[in-house]
Amino acid sequence: MKPKGTKLNLFGCTKQELVDLALKQGQPAFRGSQVFQWIYQKRVTAISEMSNLPLAWRDQLESECVIKMPTISRRHVSQDESIKYIFNLDDGSEVEAVYMKMTKGVTLCLSSQVGCAQDCSFCLTASMGFIRNLSCGEMVGQVFAIAQDIDLPVPFNVVMMGMGEPLLNLKNLQRMLKVLTDEHCFSLSPKRITVSTSGHARNLQKLAESEIVPRLAISLNATTDEQRDALMPVNLKWNIKELLEICRHLPLKPRERLTFEYVMIRDLNDSDADAKRLIRLVRGIRCKINLIPFNETPELNYQQSLLERIEAFHQILNQARVTNTVRWSKGRDIGAACGQLARPTSEPGAHILAV
């Protein structure tokens, strides 16, 4: 629902929502689909330019609706060619997203909230606290703004691993999935979209049972409740046993796997004993594990695991035939790596592009 007296922002509406709007205003259903195509396929932001709509209805839409998306305020370019984008929102808030060139194409890391309420002790975004959820349009708009700025190849990959906890913005997340996967938008396969959660088990189950199911990633990061309580307060609500029990019963498709993310922090969760406990914890779950070396920042009192510890941990998992990879984050030099979003970018070597 839009606040009283404000215009409805059509950007962020799903196709069905635009069809419902057309019907409500006395138009046939296909008119809503036409509006969807104008916005997301033809990328028109002026209702007056939607030439196949009746003139009288265009006038009505112009008087009641707008088409607005987030705008880029700053860009920071990494030595590895990643780009961190800072977006201005209507209320003056800012969020960040990251463009990354990977071995298998381009990946966009998007934000779902302004700030975050999860208070994970190894994540800089947590220092912001929670401000608000992003609308569907503000999430989809990150993609469109980046596509306007650079030559974005299609298809690309999306990871909901930026600022915020996506599963605490579930309704808008599900709307975003409908928009990005629609044939008249980017037509992304759900397999190209990964949603990461700190462990909100109930909403994880809801997403796994919804109409459009993306790839699912769970930020685990510990092998005992004592460790995880200290790192991630969400563990006080859904402990490791409860979270993994729900993971075991998620309705995965054939050959589909869950991803467990494991941030490796020196002398905290990187011992041989941790690796062996992790093997036992995920036994019976069709999964892969991403080992993520901690991305250090001056503001957080943790260090990346030593390279020999990362390799030893990796080999212990290999020997147990647990599928795993060491995932080095992109954009470390510009504060764009995993856990660094919301960090001011002033490091030597960061190239700031003016808007």
Secondary structure, DSSP 4 states (H G I P E B T S, - for coil): -PPTTSPEE-TT--HHHHHHHHHHTT--HHHHHHHHIIIIIS----GGG-TTS-HHHHHHHHHHEE----EEEEEEE-TTS-EEEEEE-TTS-EEEEEEEEETTEEEEE---EEE-SS--TT-GGGGG-EEEEPPHHHHHHHHHHHHHHS---SS-EEEE-SSS-GGGGHHHHHHHHHHHHSTTTT---GGGEEEEESS-HHHHHHHHTSSS--EEEEE---SSHHHHHHH-GGGGTS-HHHHHHHHHTS-PPTT--EEEEEEEBTTTS-SHHHHHHHHHHHTTS-EEEEEEE----TTS---BPPHHHHHHHHHHHHHTT--EEE-PPS-GGGT-STTTTT-----TT-EEEP-
